[in-house]
Amino acid sequence: MALHISPDRRFLIFFDFDETIVDETSDDMVVQAAPGQYLPDWLKDTYQPGRYNEYMQRVLAYLAEQGVTESDIRSVMEKMPATPGMLGLFQFLRSRPAQDFEVVLVSDANSFFIESWLRRAGVRQLFHRIFTNPATFNKDGRLVLRPFHSHDCQRCPDNMCKQAVVRDYVARRTQERGRPYQQVFYVGDGANDFCPALALGPQDVAFPRRDFPMHRLITEIHEATPGAFKAVTVPWASAEEVIQRLRRLVVE
């Protein structure tokens, strides 16, 4: 459920989840709940490029058939470690005055995995909105995963284009507020985080995890088409580097 959001916040910051907030991929981690902690080859062989959400629906159905429960899956998710410095970054964001940061999560994981981890880590209240694939348990105890939306972006998987999410959110909130944000930030790691970062303007900052696909794609576009990627780029290995940059910006 959306929290009431102050119209006065100066900055908007987006976070990815897998390998950005947590130092794992939650879809891979859920396999630890399976018997023997592995998936049979016949199931893995059903994956098709660009249709990962559909594949995960089959994985979750298989786990339910094997007797894996809601508490089993939650326990696996809660154990995922945060990326270096990330909990410190969340503490920094929480310590700032209310008018500083509006915090939004955009992830191609799912709502149950994400909510389980955020609540365990004690940081759920930091996030004003979470955009992800909805996942709820049905009466048979199966975690039912649905696609977030459909779109026509050629870069992104069928079920989620994060650029569409970011553009829509920024436009809607700008209209509600009656003015733009001073700056928009995006913290991510993957190839599907490159697409939303393309929507950032020259006053905004992209924080790609160093040497991960998002960082490599930004480097490649800078070399191939100078000026096509407009945002300032600040790579990070520890979220402490994100804190240092944000600390400088908020006092300017």
Backbone as CSV, one residue per row, in Angstrom:
resi,resn,N_x,N_y,N_z,CA_x,CA_y,CA_z,C_x,C_y,C_z
1,MET,0.845,-1.188,0.000,0.000,0.000,0.000,0.886,1.247,0.000
2,ALA,0.554,2.225,-0.823,1.368,3.434,-0.924,1.251,4.261,0.345
3,LEU,2.381,4.766,0.785,2.385,5.660,1.927,2.087,7.073,1.443
4,HIS,1.634,7.936,2.353,1.480,9.349,1.993,2.869,9.925,1.741
5,ILE,3.013,10.596,0.625,4.316,11.131,0.243,4.275,12.649,0.301
6,SER,5.193,13.211,1.051,5.287,14.670,1.138,5.552,15.250,-0.241
7,PRO,4.874,16.329,-0.598,5.129,16.956,-1.908,6.416,17.764,-1.929
8,ASP,7.078,17.863,-0.780,8.215,18.774,-0.670,9.573,18.125,-0.908
9,ARG,9.604,16.817,-1.137,10.911,16.140,-1.215,11.722,16.653,-2.406
10,ARG,12.997,16.905,-2.122,13.861,17.503,-3.140,14.401,16.483,-4.138
11,PHE,14.635,15.265,-3.641,15.328,14.261,-4.446,14.493,12.981,-4.546
12,LEU,14.598,12.321,-5.697,13.950,11.030,-5.916,15.045,10.011,-6.180
13,ILE,15.045,8.910,-5.424,16.069,7.880,-5.622,15.413,6.525,-5.838
14,PHE,15.782,5.896,-6.953,15.296,4.563,-7.302,16.359,3.525,-6.952
15,PHE,15.905,2.391,-6.442,16.781,1.250,-6.192,16.273,0.019,-6.927
16,ASP,17.186,-0.728,-7.509,16.934,-2.109,-7.899,17.052,-2.958,-6.632
17,PHE,16.702,-4.250,-6.718,16.777,-5.125,-5.538,17.901,-6.165,-5.650
18,ASP,17.746,-7.127,-6.566,18.734,-8.205,-6.682,20.107,-7.679,-7.073
19,GLU,21.120,-8.040,-6.310,22.518,-7.671,-6.537,22.752,-6.160,-6.496
20,THR,21.754,-5.442,-5.958,21.912,-4.011,-5.674,21.681,-3.780,-4.188
21,ILE,20.486,-4.105,-3.713,20.213,-4.046,-2.274,20.735,-5.303,-1.589
22,VAL,20.399,-6.465,-2.146,20.923,-7.729,-1.618,22.036,-8.221,-2.522
23,ASP,22.965,-8.961,-1.943,24.152,-9.411,-2.672,23.917,-10.784,-3.296
24,GLU,22.708,-11.037,-3.705,22.307,-12.299,-4.323,21.227,-11.991,-5.353
25,THR,20.875,-13.003,-6.139,19.693,-12.946,-6.992,18.623,-13.794,-6.330
26,SER,17.534,-13.170,-5.931,16.529,-13.876,-5.122,15.928,-15.072,-5.860
27,ASP,15.766,-14.964,-7.182,15.232,-16.095,-7.952,16.168,-17.298,-7.891
28,ASP,17.470,-17.053,-7.825,18.425,-18.160,-7.667,18.404,-18.689,-6.232
29,MET,18.282,-17.791,-5.277,18.310,-18.191,-3.873,17.132,-19.076,-3.485
30,VAL,15.974,-18.876,-4.117,14.792,-19.651,-3.735,14.999,-21.136,-3.982
31,VAL,15.937,-21.470,-4.859,16.251,-22.881,-5.122,16.747,-23.571,-3.849
32,GLN,17.302,-22.814,-2.920,17.765,-23.404,-1.659,16.620,-24.004,-0.854
33,ALA,15.390,-23.608,-1.172,14.235,-24.171,-0.475,13.788,-25.501,-1.093
34,ALA,14.319,-25.827,-2.271,13.921,-27.054,-2.974,14.573,-28.280,-2.332
35,PRO,13.956,-29.439,-2.489,14.590,-30.681,-2.012,15.965,-30.856,-2.654
36,GLY,16.982,-31.068,-1.822,18.338,-31.205,-2.336,18.945,-29.905,-2.819
37,GLN,18.214,-28.807,-2.681,18.663,-27.471,-3.088,19.037,-27.400,-4.576
38,TYR,18.278,-28.129,-5.401,18.508,-28.030,-6.842,17.197,-28.230,-7.582
39,LEU,17.173,-27.772,-8.836,16.012,-27.960,-9.706,16.338,-29.026,-10.743
40,PRO,15.371,-29.862,-11.104,15.629,-30.890,-12.121,15.908,-30.268,-13.483
41,ASP,16.697,-30.957,-14.296,17.085,-30.438,-15.609,15.875,-30.175,-16.499
42,TRP,14.858,-31.035,-16.413,13.687,-30.843,-17.284,13.025,-29.492,-17.021
43,LEU,13.091,-29.033,-15.756,12.507,-27.740,-15.409,13.400,-26.607,-15.895
44,LYS,14.696,-26.711,-15.639,15.629,-25.671,-16.068,15.628,-25.507,-17.590
45,ASP,15.395,-26.617,-18.292,15.406,-26.576,-19.759,14.199,-25.852,-20.352
46,THR,13.212,-25.509,-19.519,12.024,-24.816,-20.038,12.237,-23.311,-20.158
47,TYR,13.364,-22.809,-19.676,13.612,-21.363,-19.744,13.786,-20.908,-21.189
48,GLN,13.157,-19.779,-21.527,13.320,-19.145,-22.836,13.758,-17.697,-22.627
49,PRO,14.745,-17.226,-23.396,15.220,-15.844,-23.238,14.073,-14.841,-23.339
50,GLY,14.092,-13.853,-22.423,13.065,-12.817,-22.413,11.775,-13.223,-21.729
51,ARG,11.678,-14.500,-21.328,10.451,-14.996,-20.710,10.756,-15.593,-19.328
52,TYR,11.603,-14.887,-18.599,12.048,-15.396,-17.300,10.906,-15.446,-16.288
53,ASN,10.008,-14.468,-16.350,8.890,-14.445,-15.413,8.047,-15.709,-15.535
54,GLU,7.806,-16.153,-16.751,7.031,-17.374,-16.974,7.787,-18.593,-16.439
55,TYR,9.105,-18.602,-16.632,9.926,-19.686,-16.095,9.822,-19.739,-14.569
56,MET,9.894,-18.580,-13.923,9.804,-18.563,-12.462,8.428,-19.006,-11.967
57,GLN,7.388,-18.755,-12.747,6.077,-19.278,-12.374,6.115,-20.803,-12.294
58,ARG,6.812,-21.437,-13.241,6.925,-22.902,-13.234,7.791,-23.385,-12.062
59,VAL,8.863,-22.628,-11.765,9.726,-22.986,-10.631,8.929,-22.955,-9.327
60,LEU,8.143,-21.914,-9.137,7.369,-21.779,-7.897,6.288,-22.855,-7.799
61,ALA,5.701,-23.228,-8.933,4.723,-24.318,-8.934,5.400,-25.630,-8.543
62,TYR,6.610,-25.859,-9.061,7.367,-27.073,-8.720,7.679,-27.107,-7.223
63,LEU,8.111,-25.976,-6.665,8.428,-25.941,-5.236,7.205,-26.308,-4.402
64,ALA,6.036,-25.783,-4.787,4.811,-26.102,-4.050,4.501,-27.598,-4.138
65,GLU,4.698,-28.179,-5.314,4.455,-29.621,-5.491,5.386,-30.451,-4.617
66,GLN,6.567,-29.915,-4.339,7.545,-30.624,-3.509,7.343,-30.365,-2.017
67,GLY,6.286,-29.636,-1.672,5.970,-29.413,-0.264,6.667,-28.224,0.361
68,VAL,7.281,-27.375,-0.454,7.952,-26.180,0.072,6.882,-25.172,0.505
69,THR,7.006,-24.664,1.719,5.971,-23.806,2.299,6.332,-22.321,2.227
70,GLU,5.352,-21.489,2.551,5.569,-20.053,2.615,6.690,-19.703,3.583
71,SER,6.700,-20.343,4.749,7.743,-20.033,5.743,9.115,-20.510,5.267
72,ASP,9.171,-21.612,4.507,10.448,-22.078,3.942,11.031,-21.010,3.015
73,ILE,10.188,-20.474,2.130,10.662,-19.478,1.167,11.032,-18.183,1.874
74,ARG,10.205,-17.762,2.828,10.508,-16.533,3.557,11.856,-16.657,4.278
75,SER,12.104,-17.801,4.883,13.350,-18.011,5.619,14.567,-17.868,4.704
76,VAL,14.482,-18.412,3.491,15.584,-18.292,2.535,15.804,-16.832,2.164
77,MET,14.719,-16.118,1.908,14.841,-14.711,1.511,15.440,-13.861,2.636
78,GLU,15.022,-14.115,3.852,15.491,-13.311,4.983,16.987,-13.466,5.225
79,LYS,17.556,-14.579,4.778,18.981,-14.839,5.012,19.905,-14.169,3.997
80,MET,19.343,-13.596,2.932,20.205,-12.982,1.914,20.987,-11.820,2.515
81,PRO,22.295,-11.758,2.260,23.083,-10.638,2.796,22.858,-9.365,1.983
82,ALA,22.947,-8.227,2.655,22.922,-6.943,1.953,24.245,-6.752,1.219
83,THR,24.220,-5.963,0.163,25.463,-5.615,-0.515,26.304,-4.728,0.416
84,PRO,27.622,-4.671,0.181,28.487,-3.883,1.059,28.015,-2.435,1.177
85,GLY,27.855,-1.970,2.408,27.505,-0.583,2.666,26.039,-0.232,2.506
86,MET,25.201,-1.182,2.042,23.824,-0.830,1.716,23.003,-0.470,2.953
87,LEU,23.158,-1.208,4.038,22.396,-0.878,5.238,22.816,0.486,5.783
88,GLY,24.083,0.830,5.600,24.546,2.168,5.971,23.907,3.248,5.114
89,LEU,23.723,2.958,3.817,23.056,3.904,2.927,21.600,4.103,3.356
90,PHE,20.937,3.019,3.714,19.549,3.154,4.174,19.480,3.979,5.462
91,GLN,20.448,3.771,6.338,20.487,4.548,7.574,20.700,6.031,7.275
92,PHE,21.560,6.324,6.314,21.790,7.712,5.900,20.494,8.327,5.382
93,LEU,19.775,7.611,4.508,18.543,8.143,3.932,17.497,8.394,5.017
94,ARG,17.443,7.486,5.999,16.466,7.648,7.091,16.840,8.800,8.012
95,SER,18.121,9.127,8.069,18.583,10.173,8.999,18.381,11.579,8.443
96,ARG,18.082,11.668,7.147,17.936,12.972,6.517,16.580,13.591,6.845
97,PRO,16.460,14.930,6.752,15.161,15.573,6.972,14.109,15.028,6.006
98,ALA,12.856,15.087,6.413,11.762,14.487,5.642,11.664,15.040,4.227
99,GLN,12.135,16.265,4.013,11.978,16.862,2.688,13.091,16.467,1.717
100,ASP,14.030,15.613,2.134,15.157,15.304,1.256,14.847,14.221,0.208
101,PHE,14.556,12.982,0.653,14.537,11.859,-0.282,13.185,11.144,-0.340
102,GLU,12.732,10.949,-1.555,11.616,10.042,-1.841,12.263,8.768,-2.406
103,VAL,11.986,7.625,-1.788,12.718,6.391,-2.090,11.772,5.372,-2.723
104,VAL,12.160,4.860,-3.897,11.313,3.950,-4.671,12.128,2.738,-5.093
105,LEU,11.511,1.571,-5.038,12.172,0.328,-5.448,11.535,-0.157,-6.745
106,VAL,12.374,-0.514,-7.717,11.909,-1.031,-9.015,12.672,-2.321,-9.299
107,SER,11.968,-3.446,-9.298,12.664,-4.732,-9.380,11.886,-5.743,-10.204
108,ASP,12.637,-6.573,-10.922,12.042,-7.677,-11.675,12.016,-8.960,-10.840
109,ALA,12.191,-8.826,-9.519,12.010,-9.982,-8.633,10.498,-10.113,-8.388
110,ASN,10.069,-10.223,-7.153,8.621,-10.246,-6.898,8.333,-9.713,-5.496
111,SER,7.080,-9.386,-5.276,6.689,-8.690,-4.052,6.945,-9.526,-2.797
112,PHE,6.745,-10.844,-2.856,6.947,-11.647,-1.649,8.422,-11.719,-1.276
113,PHE,9.288,-11.969,-2.242,10.725,-12.038,-1.960,11.211,-10.712,-1.365
114,ILE,10.819,-9.610,-2.004,11.302,-8.289,-1.600,10.763,-7.892,-0.228
115,GLU,9.461,-8.022,-0.050,8.861,-7.642,1.238,9.433,-8.472,2.384
116,SER,9.677,-9.759,2.142,10.241,-10.627,3.191,11.581,-10.074,3.665
117,TRP,12.438,-9.705,2.708,13.776,-9.234,3.080,13.713,-7.849,3.730
118,LEU,12.952,-6.938,3.126,12.901,-5.573,3.662,12.377,-5.550,5.092
119,ARG,11.357,-6.352,5.366,10.784,-6.368,6.718,11.772,-6.965,7.714
120,ARG,12.443,-8.031,7.314,13.440,-8.653,8.197,14.584,-7.678,8.503
121,ALA,14.974,-6.903,7.482,16.069,-5.943,7.655,15.623,-4.670,8.369
122,GLY,14.303,-4.513,8.552,13.787,-3.339,9.253,13.790,-2.071,8.436
123,VAL,13.732,-2.205,7.090,13.836,-1.018,6.243,12.611,-0.827,5.335
124,ARG,11.549,-1.607,5.554,10.384,-1.503,4.661,9.811,-0.081,4.652
125,GLN,9.790,0.581,5.795,9.158,1.899,5.886,9.909,2.984,5.119
126,LEU,11.149,2.689,4.734,11.941,3.668,3.983,11.384,3.871,2.577
127,PHE,10.751,2.829,2.028,10.344,2.849,0.621,8.913,3.358,0.476
128,HIS,8.771,4.424,-0.321,7.460,5.014,-0.534,6.637,4.186,-1.516
129,ARG,7.297,3.612,-2.488,6.615,2.744,-3.446,7.530,1.595,-3.839
130,ILE,6.918,0.433,-4.142,7.644,-0.716,-4.663,6.948,-1.166,-5.941
131,PHE,7.699,-1.133,-7.038,7.187,-1.616,-8.323,7.875,-2.938,-8.644
132,THR,7.100,-4.016,-8.672,7.675,-5.329,-8.957,6.570,-6.268,-9.399
133,ASN,6.949,-7.495,-9.756,5.971,-8.488,-10.164,5.189,-8.955,-8.935
134,PRO,3.847,-8.896,-8.978,3.058,-9.310,-7.811,3.139,-10.819,-7.593
135,ALA,3.240,-11.219,-6.341,3.305,-12.633,-5.991,2.562,-12.857,-4.682
136,THR,1.581,-13.740,-4.706,0.798,-14.055,-3.509,0.575,-15.564,-3.434
137,PHE,0.387,-16.066,-2.227,0.133,-17.496,-2.033,-1.351,-17.781,-2.237
138,ASN,-1.629,-18.837,-3.004,-3.028,-19.226,-3.198,-3.449,-20.206,-2.099
139,LYS,-4.686,-20.683,-2.165,-5.218,-21.546,-1.099,-4.497,-22.885,-1.031
140,ASP,-3.804,-23.257,-2.109,-3.055,-24.518,-2.119,-1.619,-24.343,-1.623
141,GLY,-1.276,-23.124,-1.208,0.067,-22.893,-0.681,1.115,-22.635,-1.742
142,ARG,0.692,-22.361,-2.972,1.646,-22.076,-4.046,1.811,-20.575,-4.193
143,LEU,3.046,-20.133,-4.330,3.318,-18.723,-4.579,3.049,-18.443,-6.049
144,VAL,2.007,-17.680,-6.316,1.577,-17.398,-7.682,2.167,-16.058,-8.117
145,LEU,2.967,-16.119,-9.178,3.682,-14.950,-9.688,2.987,-14.453,-10.946
146,ARG,2.822,-13.129,-11.030,2.217,-12.538,-12.216,3.150,-11.472,-12.789
147,PRO,3.070,-11.221,-14.092,3.911,-10.167,-14.681,3.478,-8.791,-14.190
148,PHE,4.430,-7.873,-14.089,4.114,-6.524,-13.614,3.256,-5.773,-14.624
149,HIS,3.671,-5.817,-15.891,2.918,-5.142,-16.953,3.372,-5.700,-18.292
150,SER,2.837,-5.165,-19.361,3.333,-5.470,-20.702,3.804,-4.162,-21.332
151,HIS,4.685,-4.265,-22.313,5.282,-3.062,-22.913,5.835,-3.442,-24.278
152,ASP,6.381,-2.461,-24.989,6.934,-2.761,-26.314,8.413,-2.389,-26.426
153,CYS,9.097,-2.296,-25.280,10.539,-2.005,-25.288,11.310,-3.244,-25.738
154,GLN,12.182,-3.073,-26.714,12.940,-4.204,-27.253,14.113,-4.612,-26.358
155,ARG,14.508,-3.721,-25.426,15.657,-4.030,-24.571,15.311,-4.944,-23.403
156,CYS,14.047,-4.916,-22.987,13.678,-5.451,-21.676,12.875,-6.745,-21.766
157,PRO,12.874,-7.544,-20.686,12.047,-8.749,-20.661,10.565,-8.402,-20.790
158,ASP,9.789,-9.367,-21.263,8.385,-9.117,-21.604,7.572,-8.518,-20.463
159,ASN,7.921,-8.873,-19.228,7.063,-8.526,-18.089,7.398,-7.203,-17.411
160,MET,8.554,-6.590,-17.745,8.890,-5.328,-17.085,9.927,-4.525,-17.859
161,CYS,9.538,-3.296,-18.200,10.503,-2.303,-18.673,10.629,-1.265,-17.569
162,LYS,11.788,-1.220,-16.935,11.966,-0.297,-15.817,11.970,1.165,-16.274
163,GLN,12.372,1.410,-17.533,12.329,2.793,-18.008,10.886,3.289,-18.058
164,ALA,9.971,2.431,-18.502,8.561,2.826,-18.530,8.071,3.150,-17.126
165,VAL,8.481,2.338,-16.137,8.086,2.568,-14.748,8.642,3.912,-14.262
166,VAL,9.919,4.146,-14.503,10.575,5.370,-14.035,9.965,6.602,-14.703
167,ARG,9.801,6.555,-16.017,9.224,7.708,-16.734,7.815,8.018,-16.234
168,ASP,6.996,6.985,-16.096,5.619,7.191,-15.653,5.570,7.760,-14.241
169,TYR,6.407,7.211,-13.359,6.394,7.662,-11.972,6.859,9.110,-11.853
170,VAL,7.960,9.429,-12.519,8.490,10.798,-12.448,7.473,11.784,-13.020
171,ALA,6.847,11.440,-14.139,5.864,12.344,-14.749,4.655,12.542,-13.832
172,ARG,4.164,11.438,-13.256,2.982,11.537,-12.389,3.279,12.326,-11.129
173,ARG,4.419,12.047,-10.510,4.757,12.738,-9.270,5.078,14.216,-9.519
174,THR,5.695,14.517,-10.658,5.973,15.911,-10.990,4.668,16.688,-11.137
175,GLN,3.688,16.050,-11.760,2.374,16.690,-11.909,1.695,16.870,-10.556
176,GLU,1.753,15.835,-9.703,1.134,15.919,-8.372,1.793,17.000,-7.512
177,ARG,3.103,17.106,-7.617,3.863,18.054,-6.803,3.757,19.481,-7.334
178,GLY,3.555,19.587,-8.650,3.527,20.900,-9.276,4.903,21.434,-9.602
179,ARG,5.923,20.594,-9.461,7.289,20.989,-9.816,8.162,19.741,-9.926
180,PRO,9.249,19.837,-10.682,10.145,18.680,-10.818,11.019,18.504,-9.576
181,TYR,11.631,17.329,-9.480,12.642,17.093,-8.437,13.916,17.845,-8.806
182,GLN,14.686,18.212,-7.804,15.990,18.828,-8.079,16.881,17.844,-8.834
183,GLN,16.864,16.585,-8.372,17.658,15.545,-9.031,16.975,14.193,-8.829
184,VAL,17.220,13.308,-9.806,16.764,11.918,-9.717,17.996,11.027,-9.729
185,PHE,17.996,10.023,-8.867,19.115,9.074,-8.764,18.604,7.666,-9.054
186,TYR,19.489,6.841,-9.619,19.123,5.447,-9.876,20.296,4.566,-9.457
187,VAL,20.040,3.640,-8.529,21.065,2.723,-8.021,20.734,1.329,-8.528
188,GLY,21.627,0.749,-9.330,21.339,-0.566,-9.897,22.596,-1.335,-10.248
189,ASP,22.386,-2.470,-10.935,23.535,-3.296,-11.305,23.375,-3.967,-12.659
190,GLY,22.141,-4.312,-13.046,21.940,-5.215,-14.167,21.691,-4.531,-15.496
191,ALA,21.618,-5.356,-16.557,21.324,-4.841,-17.888,19.956,-4.167,-17.913
192,ASN,19.005,-4.683,-17.125,17.670,-4.063,-17.128,17.619,-2.794,-16.282
193,ASP,18.744,-2.422,-15.648,18.851,-1.122,-14.977,19.461,-0.060,-15.896
194,PHE,20.069,-0.521,-16.983,20.608,0.424,-17.963,19.480,1.171,-18.663
195,CYS,18.409,0.456,-18.992,17.294,1.066,-19.723,16.677,2.242,-18.955
196,PRO,16.327,2.100,-17.678,15.778,3.260,-16.967,16.786,4.388,-16.790
197,ALA,18.065,4.028,-16.670,19.081,5.072,-16.502,19.183,5.955,-17.747
198,LEU,18.785,5.422,-18.901,18.777,6.223,-20.125,17.774,7.371,-20.049
199,ALA,16.788,7.242,-19.176,15.762,8.277,-19.038,16.213,9.436,-18.148
200,LEU,17.349,9.288,-17.472,17.835,10.337,-16.578,18.395,11.506,-17.378
201,GLY,18.299,12.697,-16.799,18.803,13.894,-17.457,20.211,14.247,-16.996
202,PRO,20.801,15.290,-17.560,22.192,15.650,-17.234,22.392,16.106,-15.793
203,GLN,21.323,16.498,-15.111,21.454,16.906,-13.706,21.326,15.712,-12.762
204,ASP,20.942,14.541,-13.307,20.681,13.354,-12.492,21.938,12.493,-12.369
205,VAL,21.875,11.483,-11.498,23.039,10.627,-11.268,22.635,9.159,-11.347
206,ALA,23.376,8.403,-12.167,23.244,6.948,-12.216,24.351,6.347,-11.364
207,PHE,23.966,5.427,-10.487,24.926,4.732,-9.626,24.958,3.254,-10.027
208,PRO,25.768,2.878,-11.033,25.865,1.471,-11.407,26.866,0.727,-10.512
209,ARG,26.533,-0.488,-10.133,27.488,-1.287,-9.357,28.699,-1.575,-10.243
210,ARG,29.862,-1.304,-9.706,31.093,-1.347,-10.498,31.333,-2.725,-11.119
211,ASP,31.595,-2.725,-12.433,31.925,-3.921,-13.215,30.762,-4.896,-13.382
212,PHE,29.558,-4.471,-13.051,28.365,-5.270,-13.327,27.791,-4.813,-14.675
213,PRO,26.808,-5.542,-15.238,26.332,-5.225,-16.599,25.890,-3.787,-16.816
214,MET,25.196,-3.182,-15.851,24.761,-1.789,-16.022,25.967,-0.876,-16.245
215,HIS,27.000,-1.069,-15.459,28.218,-0.263,-15.575,28.874,-0.473,-16.937
216,ARG,28.974,-1.735,-17.364,29.599,-2.031,-18.656,28.817,-1.412,-19.811
217,LEU,27.481,-1.465,-19.750,26.659,-0.905,-20.830,26.785,0.618,-20.890
218,ILE,26.871,1.266,-19.721,27.063,2.723,-19.706,28.421,3.079,-20.313
219,THR,29.451,2.321,-19.940,30.792,2.559,-20.492,30.789,2.391,-22.004
220,GLU,30.102,1.345,-22.486,30.056,1.080,-23.921,29.342,2.193,-24.682
221,ILE,28.230,2.676,-24.144,27.499,3.723,-24.870,28.256,5.041,-24.851
222,HIS,28.998,5.316,-23.765,29.833,6.520,-23.737,30.878,6.462,-24.859
223,GLU,31.443,5.276,-25.087,32.483,5.119,-26.109,31.887,5.126,-27.518
224,ALA,30.723,4.462,-27.686,30.134,4.312,-29.018,29.365,5.547,-29.467
225,THR,28.638,6.165,-28.535,27.784,7.313,-28.875,27.899,8.374,-27.788
226,PRO,28.980,9.143,-27.791,29.148,10.172,-26.760,27.944,11.117,-26.717
227,GLY,27.452,11.358,-25.508,26.319,12.255,-25.325,24.970,11.560,-25.284
228,ALA,24.918,10.292,-25.689,23.635,9.579,-25.684,23.177,9.275,-24.262
229,PHE,24.142,9.006,-23.387,23.817,8.762,-21.978,24.057,10.058,-21.225
230,LYS,23.002,10.655,-20.714,23.077,12.035,-20.222,23.460,12.165,-18.753
231,ALA,23.098,11.193,-17.932,23.291,11.334,-16.486,24.764,11.274,-16.098
232,VAL,25.086,11.898,-14.999,26.394,11.718,-14.367,26.473,10.267,-13.887
233,THR,27.623,9.633,-14.062,27.779,8.229,-13.682,28.752,8.112,-12.512
234,VAL,28.291,7.477,-11.421,29.131,7.268,-10.246,29.110,5.775,-9.907
235,PRO,30.099,5.003,-10.388,30.129,3.575,-10.077,30.408,3.348,-8.590
236,TRP,29.920,2.221,-8.075,30.123,1.893,-6.658,30.446,0.409,-6.495
237,ALA,31.347,0.132,-5.571,31.593,-1.247,-5.131,30.985,-1.429,-3.745
238,SER,30.998,-0.347,-2.973,30.319,-0.286,-1.679,29.341,0.886,-1.722
239,ALA,28.159,0.677,-1.139,27.177,1.763,-1.109,27.680,2.950,-0.290
240,GLU,28.765,2.787,0.427,29.391,3.918,1.112,29.768,5.001,0.098
241,GLU,30.119,4.589,-1.127,30.458,5.553,-2.177,29.217,6.337,-2.610
242,VAL,28.054,5.694,-2.567,26.801,6.392,-2.868,26.507,7.414,-1.775
243,ILE,26.715,7.009,-0.520,26.501,7.924,0.604,27.369,9.171,0.441
244,GLN,28.639,8.975,0.103,29.561,10.107,-0.012,29.080,11.100,-1.061
245,ARG,28.588,10.579,-2.192,28.111,11.465,-3.246,26.830,12.192,-2.816
246,LEU,25.893,11.444,-2.224,24.632,12.063,-1.802,24.862,13.082,-0.698
247,ARG,25.783,12.793,0.186,26.071,13.739,1.286,26.550,15.074,0.736
248,ARG,27.371,15.028,-0.296,27.846,16.260,-0.916,26.698,17.011,-1.570
249,LEU,25.808,16.278,-2.239,24.720,16.916,-2.985,23.703,17.585,-2.060
250,VAL,23.377,16.930,-0.961,22.293,17.466,-0.117,22.713,18.734,0.628
251,VAL,24.006,18.958,0.759,24.449,20.177,1.465,24.755,21.317,0.509
252,GLU,24.739,21.026,-0.812,25.026,22.086,-1.776,23.899,23.091,-1.852
